[in-house]
Amino acid sequence: LAHQMALQLQGAGQKVGLVLVGSEVTWPSPGLPGRMGGYPWLGGAFEASLDVARSYGSYEFADREVQALLGREASERDANRLHMRTYWKVAGPCDMPYEDFMHTVTAGARNMDLMYEVMHEHMPEAVFDGPALFGFSPESP
């Protein structure tokens, strides 16, 4: 979205700089299955729980869950069970109240699905040629 806005402002003759900040600076993630985008999209309900786990530093937990989910047919995956495992093994022990966890994964799932839908089919119409600042995660090439 930031890229699209920068293109529109630049096209309108405005001087624009672009700052990209986030855990994923390339999409899809370049062959790193431990990062969102490095494996097939599971859907917001699953990705939200996995994102909570990663935000608490539980990358190994998230990796195991992703592999287990990918090993099942889509119809056999249960987001509510993932929520419970994520809460009891990660968020709860970190003192996140259950109500806050459920609000986070519910709202996060809705927002992630919307962003995926918007961005998945979008192909930029042009290349932004103004100044840009990129925040790189340690695993970025």
MIDOSE-1310 file (N, C-alpha, C; in nm, 2 decimals, decimal comma, always signed):
residues 141
lahq	+0,08/-0,12/+0,00/+0,00/+0,00/+0,00/+0,09/+0,13/+0,00; +0,19/+0,12/+0,08/+0,28/+0,24/+0,08/+0,34/+0,26/-0,06; +0,38/+0,16/-0,13/+0,44/+0,17/-0,26/+0,34/+0,23/-0,35; +0,21/+0,19/-0,35/+0,11/+0,24/-0,44/+0,09/+0,39/-0,41
malq	+0,08/+0,43/-0,28/+0,06/+0,57/-0,24/+0,18/+0,65/-0,29; +0,30/+0,60/-0,28/+0,42/+0,67/-0,32/+0,41/+0,69/-0,48; +0,37/+0,59/-0,55/+0,35/+0,61/-0,69/+0,25/+0,71/-0,73; +0,14/+0,71/-0,66/+0,03/+0,81/-0,69/+0,08/+0,95/-0,66
lqga	+0,14/+0,97/-0,55/+0,19/+1,10/-0,51/+0,30/+1,15/-0,61; +0,39/+1,06/-0,64/+0,50/+1,09/-0,74/+0,44/+1,13/-0,88; +0,34/+1,05/-0,92/+0,27/+1,08/-1,04/+0,20/+1,22/-1,04; +0,16/+1,26/-0,92/+0,09/+1,39/-0,91/+0,19/+1,51/-0,90
gqkv	+0,32/+1,47/-0,91/+0,43/+1,58/-0,91/+0,48/+1,61/-0,77; +0,44/+1,53/-0,67/+0,49/+1,55/-0,53/+0,63/+1,49/-0,51; +0,71/+1,55/-0,43/+0,84/+1,49/-0,39/+0,81/+1,39/-0,29; +0,85/+1,27/-0,31/+0,81/+1,16/-0,22/+0,93/+1,07/-0,18
glvl	+0,94/+1,03/-0,06/+1,03/+0,93/-0,01/+0,95/+0,81/+0,04; +1,00/+0,69/+0,03/+0,93/+0,57/+0,07/+1,01/+0,50/+0,18; +0,94/+0,48/+0,29/+1,00/+0,40/+0,40/+0,93/+0,27/+0,42; +1,00/+0,16/+0,42/+0,94/+0,03/+0,44/+0,99/-0,03/+0,56
vgse	+0,90/-0,06/+0,66/+0,94/-0,11/+0,78/+0,86/-0,23/+0,81; +0,91/-0,34/+0,86/+0,84/-0,46/+0,89/+0,92/-0,58/+0,90; +0,86/-0,69/+0,95/+0,94/-0,81/+0,96/+0,97/-0,88/+0,83; +0,90/-0,85/+0,73/+0,92/-0,91/+0,60/+0,95/-0,80/+0,50
vtwp	+1,07/-0,80/+0,45/+1,10/-0,69/+0,35/+1,10/-0,74/+0,21; +1,08/-0,87/+0,19/+1,05/-0,92/+0,06/+0,93/-1,01/+0,07; +0,85/-1,01/-0,04/+0,73/-1,10/-0,04/+0,72/-1,16/-0,18; +0,71/-1,29/-0,18/+0,71/-1,38/-0,07/+0,85/-1,40/-0,02
spgl	+0,86/-1,44/+0,11/+0,98/-1,46/+0,17/+1,07/-1,56/+0,09; +1,20/-1,52/+0,07/+1,28/-1,60/-0,02/+1,32/-1,74/+0,03; +1,23/-1,83/+0,02/+1,26/-1,97/+0,06/+1,29/-2,00/+0,20; +1,24/-1,92/+0,29/+1,26/-1,93/+0,43/+1,13/-1,98/+0,50
pgrm	+1,11/-2,11/+0,51/+0,98/-2,16/+0,55/+0,94/-2,12/+0,70; +1,04/-2,07/+0,77/+1,01/-2,02/+0,91/+0,95/-1,89/+0,91; +0,93/-1,82/+0,80/+0,88/-1,68/+0,80/+0,75/-1,68/+0,71; +0,66/-1,60/+0,76/+0,53/-1,59/+0,68/+0,57/-1,55/+0,54
ggyp	+0,51/-1,62/+0,44/+0,54/-1,60/+0,30/+0,64/-1,69/+0,25; +0,71/-1,77/+0,33/+0,80/-1,87/+0,29/+0,74/-2,00/+0,27; +0,61/-2,01/+0,29/+0,53/-2,13/+0,28/+0,39/-2,09/+0,23; +0,31/-2,18/+0,18/+0,18/-2,15/+0,13/+0,10/-2,08/+0,23
wlgg	+0,02/-1,98/+0,19/-0,07/-1,90/+0,28/-0,17/-2,00/+0,35; -0,18/-1,99/+0,48/-0,27/-2,08/+0,55/-0,40/-2,02/+0,58; -0,41/-1,89/+0,57/-0,53/-1,81/+0,60/-0,51/-1,73/+0,73; -0,58/-1,62/+0,73/-0,56/-1,53/+0,85/-0,58/-1,59/+0,98
afea	-0,68/-1,68/+1,00/-0,71/-1,74/+1,13/-0,58/-1,82/+1,18; -0,51/-1,88/+1,09/-0,39/-1,95/+1,13/-0,27/-1,86/+1,14; -0,26/-1,77/+1,05/-0,14/-1,68/+1,04/-0,14/-1,59/+1,16; -0,26/-1,55/+1,21/-0,27/-1,46/+1,33/-0,21/-1,52/+1,45
sldv	-0,24/-1,65/+1,48/-0,19/-1,72/+1,59/-0,04/-1,74/+1,58; +0,01/-1,78/+1,46/+0,15/-1,79/+1,43/+0,22/-1,66/+1,45; +0,16/-1,55/+1,41/+0,23/-1,42/+1,43/+0,24/-1,38/+1,57; +0,14/-1,42/+1,65/+0,15/-1,39/+1,80/+0,27/-1,47/+1,85
arsy	+0,28/-1,60/+1,82/+0,39/-1,68/+1,87/+0,52/-1,62/+1,83; +0,54/-1,58/+1,70/+0,66/-1,52/+1,66/+0,69/-1,39/+1,73; +0,59/-1,31/+1,76/+0,61/-1,18/+1,83/+0,66/-1,20/+1,97; +0,64/-1,32/+2,03/+0,69/-1,35/+2,16/+0,82/-1,43/+2,15
gsye	+0,88/-1,44/+2,03/+1,00/-1,51/+2,01/+1,00/-1,66/+2,00; +0,88/-1,71/+1,99/+0,86/-1,86/+1,98/+0,86/-1,91/+1,84; +0,97/-1,88/+1,77/+0,99/-1,92/+1,63/+0,98/-2,07/+1,61; +1,04/-2,15/+1,70/+1,04/-2,29/+1,69/+0,90/-2,35/+1,70
fadr	+0,83/-2,30/+1,79/+0,69/-2,34/+1,81/+0,61/-2,31/+1,68; +0,62/-2,19/+1,62/+0,56/-2,15/+1,50/+0,60/-2,24/+1,39; +0,73/-2,27/+1,38/+0,78/-2,36/+1,27/+0,72/-2,49/+1,28; +0,71/-2,55/+1,40/+0,65/-2,68/+1,42/+0,50/-2,68/+1,38
evqa	+0,43/-2,58/+1,42/+0,29/-2,57/+1,39/+0,27/-2,56/+1,24; +0,35/-2,47/+1,17/+0,34/-2,46/+1,02/+0,36/-2,59/+0,96; +0,46/-2,66/+0,99/+0,49/-2,79/+0,93/+0,38/-2,89/+0,96; +0,32/-2,89/+1,08/+0,21/-2,98/+1,11/+0,09/-2,94/+1,03
llgr	+0,06/-2,81/+1,01/-0,06/-2,77/+0,94/-0,04/-2,80/+0,79; +0,08/-2,78/+0,74/+0,10/-2,81/+0,59/+0,10/-2,96/+0,57; +0,12/-3,04/+0,67/+0,11/-3,19/+0,65/-0,03/-3,24/+0,65; -0,13/-3,15/+0,68/-0,27/-3,19/+0,68/-0,34/-3,14/+0,56
ease	-0,45/-3,20/+0,52/-0,54/-3,14/+0,42/-0,60/-3,02/+0,48; -0,63/-2,92/+0,39/-0,69/-2,79/+0,44/-0,82/-2,82/+0,52; -0,90/-2,91/+0,48/-1,02/-2,94/+0,56/-1,00/-3,00/+0,70; -0,88/-3,05/+0,72/-0,84/-3,11/+0,85/-0,77/-3,02/+0,94
rdan	-0,75/-2,89/+0,90/-0,68/-2,79/+0,99/-0,78/-2,72/+1,07; -0,75/-2,70/+1,20/-0,84/-2,64/+1,29/-0,78/-2,52/+1,36; -0,83/-2,40/+1,32/-0,77/-2,28/+1,37/-0,79/-2,26/+1,52; -0,91/-2,31/+1,57/-0,93/-2,30/+1,71/-0,84/-2,38/+1,80
rlhm	-0,80/-2,50/+1,75/-0,70/-2,58/+1,82/-0,56/-2,51/+1,82; -0,53/-2,45/+1,71/-0,40/-2,37/+1,70/-0,41/-2,26/+1,80; -0,52/-2,19/+1,80/-0,53/-2,07/+1,90/-0,51/-2,12/+2,04; -0,57/-2,24/+2,08/-0,55/-2,29/+2,21/-0,41/-2,33/+2,24
rtyw	-0,35/-2,40/+2,15/-0,20/-2,43/+2,17/-0,12/-2,31/+2,18; -0,14/-2,21/+2,10/-0,06/-2,09/+2,10/-0,08/-2,01/+2,23; -0,21/-2,01/+2,28/-0,23/-1,94/+2,40/-0,16/-2,01/+2,52; -0,19/-2,14/+2,53/-0,14/-2,21/+2,65/+0,01/-2,23/+2,65
kvag	+0,08/-2,24/+2,53/+0,22/-2,27/+2,52/+0,30/-2,14/+2,51; +0,24/-2,03/+2,46/+0,32/-1,91/+2,43/+0,26/-1,79/+2,50; +0,14/-1,75/+2,46/+0,09/-1,62/+2,51/+0,05/-1,62/+2,66; -0,01/-1,73/+2,70/-0,05/-1,74/+2,84/+0,07/-1,73/+2,94
pcdm	+0,17/-1,81/+2,91/+0,29/-1,81/+3,00/+0,37/-1,67/+2,99; +0,34/-1,59/+2,89/+0,40/-1,46/+2,88/+0,30/-1,35/+2,94; +0,20/-1,40/+3,02/+0,11/-1,31/+3,09/+0,01/-1,23/+3,00; -0,01/-1,28/+2,88/-0,11/-1,21/+2,79/-0,25/-1,26/+2,83
pyed	-0,34/-1,17/+2,87/-0,47/-1,22/+2,91/-0,54/-1,29/+2,79; -0,62/-1,39/+2,82/-0,69/-1,47/+2,72/-0,78/-1,38/+2,63; -0,85/-1,29/+2,70/-0,94/-1,20/+2,62/-0,86/-1,12/+2,52; -0,74/-1,07/+2,56/-0,66/-0,99/+2,47/-0,60/-1,08/+2,36
fmht	-0,56/-1,20/+2,39/-0,52/-1,29/+2,29/-0,62/-1,32/+2,18; -0,74/-1,35/+2,23/-0,85/-1,38/+2,14/-0,89/-1,26/+2,05; -0,89/-1,14/+2,11/-0,91/-1,02/+2,03/-0,80/-1,00/+1,93; -0,68/-1,02/+1,97/-0,57/-1,01/+1,87/-0,58/-1,10/+1,76
vtag	-0,60/-1,23/+1,79/-0,61/-1,33/+1,68/-0,73/-1,31/+1,59; -0,84/-1,27/+1,65/-0,97/-1,25/+1,57/-0,95/-1,13/+1,48; -0,92/-1,01/+1,54/-0,90/-0,89/+1,46/-0,78/-0,91/+1,36; -0,67/-0,97/+1,41/-0,56/-1,00/+1,32/-0,59/-1,09/+1,20
arnm	-0,67/-1,19/+1,22/-0,71/-1,28/+1,12/-0,79/-1,20/+1,01; -0,88/-1,12/+1,05/-0,97/-1,04/+0,96/-0,88/-0,95/+0,88; -0,79/-0,88/+0,95/-0,70/-0,78/+0,88/-0,60/-0,85/+0,79; -0,55/-0,97/+0,83/-0,45/-1,04/+0,75/-0,52/-1,09/+0,62
dlmy	-0,64/-1,15/+0,63/-0,71/-1,19/+0,52/-0,74/-1,08/+0,42; -0,78/-0,97/+0,47/-0,81/-0,85/+0,39/-0,68/-0,81/+0,31; -0,57/-0,79/+0,39/-0,44/-0,75/+0,33/-0,40/-0,85/+0,22; -0,41/-0,98/+0,25/-0,37/-1,08/+0,16/-0,45/-1,07/+0,03
evmh	-0,58/-1,05/+0,05/-0,67/-1,04/-0,07/-0,63/-0,92/-0,16; -0,61/-0,81/-0,09/-0,57/-0,69/-0,16/-0,43/-0,70/-0,23; -0,34/-0,75/-0,16/-0,20/-0,76/-0,21/-0,17/-0,88/-0,30; -0,24/-0,99/-0,28/-0,21/-1,11/-0,35/-0,22/-1,09/-0,50
ehmp	-0,33/-1,02/-0,55/-0,35/-1,01/-0,69/-0,30/-0,88/-0,74; -0,24/-0,79/-0,66/-0,19/-0,66/-0,71/-0,06/-0,67/-0,77; -0,05/-0,61/-0,89/+0,08/-0,60/-0,96/+0,11/-0,45/-0,98; +0,22/-0,40/-0,93/+0,24/-0,25/-0,94/+0,24/-0,21/-1,09
eavf	+0,19/-0,09/-1,11/+0,18/-0,04/-1,25/+0,31/+0,02/-1,29; +0,40/+0,06/-1,19/+0,52/+0,13/-1,23/+0,62/+0,10/-1,12; +0,74/+0,15/-1,14/+0,85/+0,14/-1,04/+0,87/+0,27/-0,97; +0,87/+0,27/-0,84/+0,90/+0,39/-0,77/+1,05/+0,42/-0,78
dgpa	+1,08/+0,54/-0,83/+1,22/+0,58/-0,85/+1,27/+0,69/-0,76; +1,20/+0,72/-0,65/+1,24/+0,82/-0,55/+1,33/+0,75/-0,44; +1,37/+0,83/-0,35/+1,45/+0,78/-0,24/+1,37/+0,68/-0,15; +1,44/+0,58/-0,11/+1,37/+0,47/-0,03/+1,46/+0,43/+0,09
lfgf	+1,40/+0,40/+0,20/+1,47/+0,35/+0,32/+1,41/+0,21/+0,35; +1,49/+0,11/+0,35/+1,44/-0,03/+0,38/+1,49/-0,07/+0,52; +1,40/-0,13/+0,60/+1,44/-0,19/+0,73/+1,46/-0,34/+0,70; +1,57/-0,39/+0,72/+1,60/-0,53/+0,69/+1,60/-0,62/+0,81
spes	+1,53/-0,73/+0,80/+1,54/-0,83/+0,91/+1,67/-0,91/+0,90; +1,72/-0,97/+1,00/+1,85/-1,04/+1,00/+1,86/-1,15/+0,89; +1,75/-1,21/+0,85/+1,76/-1,32/+0,76/+1,75/-1,27/+0,61; +1,73/-1,14/+0,59/+1,71/-1,09/+0,45/+1,84/-1,11/+0,38
p	+1,83/-1,14/+0,25/+1,95/-1,15/+0,16/+2,01/-1,01/+0,14
